[in-house]
Amino acid sequence: MTIHDFDEIRPYNAEEMPVVFEELLRDRQFNAMMKGFLPWLPKGIRNGVLRLLMKGIRTPQDFQVRFMKPVVKLEIWKCTKGLTFGYPEGMDKGKRYLFMSNHRDIVLDSAFLDLELYNNNFVKTCEIGIGDNLLIYPWIKKLVRMNKCFTVRRGLTAHEMMRSSMLMSRYIHYAVNEKDENIWIAQREGRAKDSDDRTQDSVLKMFVMGYDNGNGNDNNIIEALKHLHIAPLTISYEYDPCDYLKAKEFQLKRDVAGWKKTKQDDLDNMKTGILGKKGRVHYEISPCIDDWLDTLDASLPKKELFRLVAEHIDREIHSRYKIYPCNWIALDELKGSNDNCGRHYTEKDKAEFDKYIEGRIDKTQTEGFTPDRAYLRERIMTMYANPLRNKLICADGSADGIM
């Protein structure tokens, strides 16, 4: 395999970066977007500044460090109460990993990770899987490919999906083992709207289907997964900026037959996720699962192996959630109790969170939409309770007494 086998989905390589950058500067929609950021600068001066910033950038990782690092740091300063980061003691920072995480934000999940990998002296940031449903303008597709993104195709027929999954799987194996890159990818297609994060078997199957060990034995699931060095990653938000949009989606799906999100809905979610307040944010990497995979019986049926691997990744993610007072408040409300008041939150915390929830429900009120306030409240509370439920189940092995 060569890099050009993946031209339709891969990030740009070094020699392509200057050419694509000039194409961006000539793009009308890109210039309109940049004018929104820097309205006081004329186009010629603005593009001159961008060209100056581009000097010395040879690779997509250079682009991330020069352009994206300051943007992400500003995002953390403006929209969070701080980002904390943890990883296993002794983790080899020079080794390549596939970071497989729960999915909280369309844009920021991988951006925050890249910043923390850089800040903590990992040799490489990540290449990022991004759905092509979000690449609604040519300039967006060019910009994300400059930022180490590869394309995950959506909305395909069964035949097209098989071909696309095979190509992506082959590319991921190539990127980790030939290009020497880390990969970030979500554990499922799309975000879990109720924050009940579960690894989809289909994602694991996709990882395996493109593996070739050169000996014609490419159906060895354990060997194929070890080839990617999967390290589960847990993302915890104190507040989800899109909580009210997700709750509104639940009501629309309940009340409107055949309702589906539009491209504008995706853009609204992206904008809200980036600009909305998140409170405290925590990222924590679990140990690479390679050693654990060696404990499995390779002769088990494929379905059973995929189930065991998915459950292990889920346990690693769930056990590392950072839990905040709002999670305990939400769980108690859904149980109809105040069991954890005084231990994990105060009456003041509860009053503030209640005010927050009512404000979120108010934001769903738009033309043509009448909020079912009780239903929306239950949906939002479930989003905040589920990470805690799953962490407690990891701790005691059952859901007894949780809900």
C-alpha positions in Angstrom: 0.0 0.0 0.0 1.0 3.6 -0.7 -0.4 6.9 0.6 -2.1 7.4 -2.8 -4.3 4.4 -2.3 -6.2 6.6 0.2 -6.3 9.9 -1.7 -10.1 10.1 -1.4 -10.2 10.1 2.4 -6.7 10.9 3.9 -5.3 14.2 5.3 -3.1 16.2 3.0 0.6 15.4 2.9 3.4 17.9 3.2 3.8 18.8 -0.4 0.1 19.4 -0.8 -0.2 21.9 2.1 1.0 25.1 0.4 -1.2 24.5 -2.7 -4.3 23.9 -0.7 -3.6 26.9 1.5 -3.5 29.2 -1.5 -6.8 27.6 -2.7 -8.3 28.5 0.7 -7.3 32.1 0.4 -9.1 32.3 -3.0 -12.3 30.7 -1.7 -15.1 33.2 -1.3 -16.9 31.4 1.6 -13.6 31.0 3.5 -12.9 34.7 3.1 -16.4 35.5 4.4 -15.8 33.3 7.4 -12.4 34.9 8.1 -14.0 38.4 7.8 -16.3 37.4 10.6 -13.3 36.7 12.8 -11.2 39.7 11.7 -13.7 42.3 10.4 -11.4 45.3 10.9 -8.7 43.9 8.5 -9.1 44.3 4.7 -8.9 41.1 2.7 -5.4 41.7 1.3 -3.9 42.4 4.7 -5.8 39.5 6.3 -4.5 37.1 3.7 -1.0 38.5 4.0 -1.1 37.8 7.8 -2.2 34.3 7.1 0.6 33.7 4.6 3.1 35.0 7.2 1.7 32.6 9.8 1.9 29.8 7.2 5.7 30.3 6.7 7.7 27.3 8.1 4.6 25.0 8.1 5.5 21.8 6.3 3.1 19.2 7.7 -0.5 19.0 9.1 1.0 18.6 12.6 2.9 21.9 12.1 -0.5 23.4 11.1 -2.1 22.1 14.2 0.6 23.6 16.4 0.8 27.0 14.6 -2.9 27.6 13.9 -5.1 25.3 16.0 -3.2 25.2 19.4 -3.8 28.9 20.1 -7.4 28.6 19.0 -8.0 25.6 21.3 -6.3 27.3 24.2 -8.6 30.3 23.7 -11.6 28.0 23.6 -10.5 26.4 26.9 -10.1 29.9 28.5 -13.4 31.3 27.3 -15.7 28.3 27.5 -14.5 26.0 30.3 -13.5 26.2 33.9 -10.4 24.3 33.1 -9.3 21.1 31.3 -7.5 18.4 33.2 -5.8 15.4 31.6 -4.6 12.0 32.9 -2.8 9.0 31.4 -1.3 5.8 32.7 2.0 6.1 34.5 4.8 4.9 32.3 2.8 5.2 29.1 5.1 5.2 26.1 4.7 8.7 24.6 6.7 7.7 21.5 4.4 4.7 20.7 1.4 5.1 18.3 -2.1 4.5 19.6 -5.7 4.4 18.4 -7.5 6.6 21.0 -11.1 5.3 21.1 -13.3 7.6 23.1 -16.8 8.4 24.0 -18.2 11.3 22.0 -19.2 14.6 23.6 -18.5 17.3 21.0 -18.5 17.1 17.2 -15.4 19.3 16.9 -13.7 19.6 20.2 -13.3 16.0 21.3 -10.1 15.5 19.2 -9.0 19.1 19.4 -8.7 19.1 23.2 -6.9 15.7 23.0 -4.4 17.0 20.5 -3.6 20.0 22.7 -3.0 17.8 25.8 -0.9 15.3 23.9 1.3 18.2 22.7 1.4 19.7 26.2 2.4 16.4 27.8 5.2 15.7 25.3 3.7 12.9 23.3 5.6 12.7 20.0 2.6 12.9 17.8 -0.9 14.4 17.9 -3.8 12.5 16.3 -5.2 12.0 12.9 -9.0 12.4 13.3 -11.9 10.6 11.8 -14.7 13.1 10.8 -18.0 12.4 9.2 -18.4 13.8 5.7 -21.9 15.0 6.6 -20.2 17.8 8.5 -18.1 18.9 5.5 -20.9 20.9 3.8 -18.6 23.4 2.1 -15.4 22.7 0.1 -13.4 25.1 2.3 -14.3 23.1 5.4 -13.2 19.8 3.8 -9.9 21.4 2.8 -9.3 23.0 6.2 -10.0 19.8 8.2 -7.7 17.8 5.9 -5.0 20.3 6.6 -5.7 19.6 10.3 -4.9 15.9 10.1 -8.5 14.7 9.5 -9.5 11.8 7.4 -13.1 11.4 6.1 -15.7 8.9 7.4 -18.4 8.6 4.8 -22.0 8.7 5.9 -25.4 7.9 4.3 -24.2 5.2 2.0 -25.9 2.1 0.5 -25.0 -1.3 2.0 -22.6 -1.9 -1.0 -21.0 1.5 -0.7 -20.7 1.2 3.1 -18.8 -2.1 2.7 -16.3 -0.6 0.3 -16.0 2.6 2.4 -15.4 0.7 5.6 -12.8 -1.5 4.0 -10.9 1.6 2.7 -11.1 3.3 6.1 -10.0 0.2 8.0 -7.0 -0.2 5.7 -6.1 3.4 6.0 -6.2 3.3 9.9 -3.9 0.3 9.9 -1.6 2.1 7.4 -1.6 5.4 9.4 -0.7 3.7 12.7 1.9 1.3 11.4 3.3 2.9 8.2 2.8 6.7 8.6 3.6 6.4 12.3 0.5 8.4 13.4 -1.9 8.3 16.3 -5.6 8.0 15.5 -8.6 9.4 17.3 -12.0 7.9 16.6 -15.3 7.8 18.5 -16.6 4.5 19.9 -19.8 4.8 17.9 -21.3 6.7 14.9 -22.6 10.0 16.3 -22.9 11.1 19.9 -24.9 9.1 22.4 -27.7 11.6 22.9 -28.5 10.3 26.4 -24.7 10.0 27.4 -25.1 6.2 27.8 -21.7 5.6 26.0 -21.4 2.2 24.4 -18.9 0.8 21.9 -20.6 -0.3 18.7 -19.5 -3.7 17.5 -19.6 -2.4 14.0 -16.7 0.0 14.7 -14.6 -2.9 16.0 -15.5 -5.0 13.0 -14.5 -2.1 10.7 -11.0 -2.1 12.4 -10.6 -5.8 11.7 -11.8 -6.0 8.1 -8.8 -4.1 6.6 -6.1 -5.9 8.5 -3.6 -8.0 6.5 -0.7 -9.6 8.2 0.9 -10.7 4.9 0.4 -14.4 5.6 -3.2 -14.7 4.3 -4.4 -14.9 7.9 -6.3 -11.7 8.1 -9.3 -12.9 10.1 -7.5 -13.1 13.4 -9.5 -10.6 15.4 -7.1 -10.3 18.3 -4.1 -9.9 16.1 -5.9 -7.3 14.0 -6.9 -5.2 17.0 -3.4 -5.5 18.6 -2.1 -4.1 15.4 -3.8 -0.8 16.2 -2.8 -0.5 19.9 -6.2 0.7 21.1 -6.2 3.0 24.2 -9.7 3.8 25.4 -10.2 7.5 26.3 -12.8 9.0 28.6 -14.2 12.5 28.1 -16.1 14.1 30.9 -17.9 17.4 30.7 -19.5 19.1 33.7 -22.1 20.8 31.4 -22.9 19.7 27.9 -23.6 22.9 25.8 -25.8 20.8 23.4 -27.9 19.2 26.2 -31.1 21.2 25.3 -30.6 20.5 21.5 -30.3 16.8 22.2 -33.4 16.9 24.4 -35.3 18.7 21.7 -34.3 16.0 19.2 -35.8 13.4 21.5 -39.1 15.2 21.6 -39.1 15.8 17.8 -38.4 12.1 17.2 -41.2 11.3 19.6 -43.8 13.7 18.1 -42.9 14.0 14.4 -43.0 10.9 12.3 -39.9 10.5 10.2 -38.2 13.5 11.6 -34.5 13.8 10.7 -31.8 16.3 11.4 -30.9 18.8 8.7 -27.5 20.1 7.7 -28.4 23.3 9.5 -29.1 21.3 12.7 -25.6 19.8 12.4 -24.1 23.3 12.0 -26.2 24.6 15.0 -24.8 21.7 17.1 -21.3 22.4 16.0 -21.6 26.1 16.8 -23.3 25.5 20.2 -20.7 22.9 21.1 -17.8 25.1 20.4 -19.1 28.4 21.9 -21.2 27.0 24.8 -20.1 26.9 28.4 -18.8 23.5 29.5 -17.8 24.0 33.1 -15.0 21.6 34.1 -13.6 19.2 31.5 -11.5 16.1 32.1 -9.8 13.7 29.7 -8.3 10.4 30.9 -6.5 7.7 28.8 -6.8 4.1 29.9 -4.0 1.6 29.4 -3.6 0.2 25.9 -5.7 -3.0 25.6 -3.0 -5.1 23.9 -2.0 -7.1 27.0 -5.7 -7.6 27.9 -6.4 -8.9 24.4 -3.7 -11.6 24.9 -5.9 -13.0 27.7 -8.8 -13.8 25.3 -9.4 -17.2 23.8 -8.8 -16.6 20.1 -11.0 -19.7 19.3 -14.2 -18.1 20.6 -16.8 -17.2 18.0 -16.3 -13.8 16.4 -19.5 -12.4 17.8 -18.4 -13.3 21.3 -15.0 -11.8 20.8 -16.4 -8.5 19.6 -18.8 -8.4 22.5 -16.0 -9.0 25.1 -13.8 -6.4 23.5 -16.6 -3.8 23.4 -17.5 -4.5 27.0 -13.9 -4.1 28.1 -13.5 -0.8 26.3 -16.8 0.4 27.9 -15.6 -0.6 31.4 -12.3 1.3 30.8 -14.2 4.4 29.7 -17.0 4.3 32.3 -14.6 3.7 35.3 -12.7 6.9 34.5 -15.6 9.3 34.2 -15.0 12.5 36.3 -18.1 12.9 38.3 -19.5 16.4 39.2 -22.3 17.5 41.6 -24.7 17.8 38.7 -24.4 14.1 38.0 -25.4 13.2 41.6 -28.3 15.7 41.6 -29.6 14.3 38.3 -29.5 10.7 39.6 -31.2 11.6 42.8 -34.0 13.4 40.9 -34.6 10.5 38.6 -34.8 8.2 41.7 -37.1 10.6 43.5 -34.7 11.0 46.5 -32.1 13.3 48.1 -29.9 10.4 49.2 -26.7 12.0 48.1 -27.4 15.6 49.3 -24.8 16.6 51.8 -22.3 13.9 50.6 -21.9 14.7 47.0 -23.7 18.0 46.6 -25.2 20.8 48.6 -28.7 22.5 48.6 -27.0 25.4 46.9 -25.6 23.1 44.1 -29.1 21.7 43.7 -30.8 25.1 43.4 -28.2 26.3 40.9 -28.5 23.2 38.8 -32.3 23.4 38.8 -32.1 27.0 37.5 -29.6 25.8 34.9 -32.0 23.0 33.7 -35.0 25.3 33.5 -32.9 27.8 31.5 -31.9 25.0 29.0 -35.6 24.0 28.5 -36.4 27.7 27.9 -33.9 27.7 25.0 -35.8 24.9 23.2 -38.7 27.3 22.6 -38.7 28.2 19.0 -41.2 29.0 16.3 -43.3 25.9 15.6 -42.0 24.0 18.7 -43.8 23.7 22.0 -41.6 22.2 24.7 -43.0 19.3 26.7 -41.2 20.6 29.8 -41.5 17.5 31.9 -40.3 15.2 29.1 -37.4 17.5 28.2 -36.4 17.8 31.9 -36.3 14.0 32.2 -34.2 13.7 29.1 -31.7 16.2 30.2 -31.5 14.7 33.7 -30.9 11.3 32.1 -28.0 12.7 30.1 -26.3 13.9 33.4 -27.2 10.8 35.4 -26.0 8.1 32.9 -22.2 8.7 33.3 -22.6 8.3 37.1 -24.8 5.2 36.7 -22.3 3.5 34.5 -19.4 4.4 36.8 -21.2 3.0 39.8 -22.0 -0.2 37.9 -18.3 -0.5 37.1 -17.5 -0.1 40.8 -20.0 -2.7 42.2 -20.8 -4.8 39.2 -24.5 -4.3 39.2 -27.2 -1.6 38.9 -28.8 -2.5 42.2 -29.8 0.6 44.0 -28.9 2.9 41.2 -32.1 3.0 39.2 
